Amino acid sequence: MGEVIKISLKSQAKYMSSRHLARSIVFQSAFEWDFRNSSREEALLSLERNNKEFGENNSEKAFSEALLKGVIDKKSDLDSIIVKAAPDWPIDKISIADRNILRIGLYELLFSDRKEVPAKVAINEAIELAKAYSGEKSGGFINGVLGTIYKELGEPGKEEVSNKSHRDIPFEKMPIKQLAGAVIYSIDEGNIYFAFVHDVFGKWTLSKGKIEPGEDPKAGAIREIKEEVGLDIKIEEELLKNEYVANHPEEGKIRKQVIYFLARADRKELKRGDSGGLDDAKWFKLQEIQNLNFYNDILPIITKAITIISSKSEH
């Protein structure tokens, strides 16, 4: 596969813009680094060789070096975000070509200067790499994953509850996935504490997970929270139901319906499980949570929980 990519790159190099050629050379070098499990130093030497072979007159060598270094140095973070955006595709199950195109596109999407590389340029360039060097369906897959992340970063999507038709499929005909979660609290020495999880997009949120077919939502919430943060919870009451549209890389737009409960637990150490896209879990005192960065659609749920707990405490 690596030799095929080299042949393709050699045949197309003279027709590419300097920046696109630089990205193609970075992709070739990242592919070799991943395939051979090379070190950072070996990857940069590979980039130097590839620049000499395919881009001797390319004016974007500094750009290509910075991009490759960024992809390598941020690999763990990039892979965590990819897992969150494409939960049905573990990193080691994505082809070497596709996962390195995703890393390149995602690094540019997250860390590039927006004036130099607008978000849509980063996505479109990644799609073009996929069309040129990967499988027939790779362009759509890359577009789906990066498009999902783009929405999570601020485009309409996760935090919108939509009741209108979308261009590709009407809202009422979108497939539905049901999830359950909870606002978890504990009272310790007169203080109220809340347990939250932190995702790779920089937000604190509520622990939740998918309800299995035929499973009671309460049982699903208890099971998922045990798996995600290691707590045994006692559900006290239902809080709110939340719905949003998510963009799945293979299935397209999906309606995700989440039911949230108020649940109490002992304030034990949180043991974060293998849920993709989470990088922390922590207890916070009630007084501390006003400074946390939450998703907008989570705030009303937490506010209702605080109101209920405070009312109970007064009695």
Helices and strands as residue ranges (DSSP letters): H 2-12, G 13-15, H 18-36, H 40-54, H 61-73, H 75-85, G 91-93, H 96-111, H 119-133, H 138-152, G 171-173, E 176-188, E 191-199, E 204-205, E 208-210, H 217-229, E 234-248, E 252-264, E 278-285, G 286-291, H 299-314
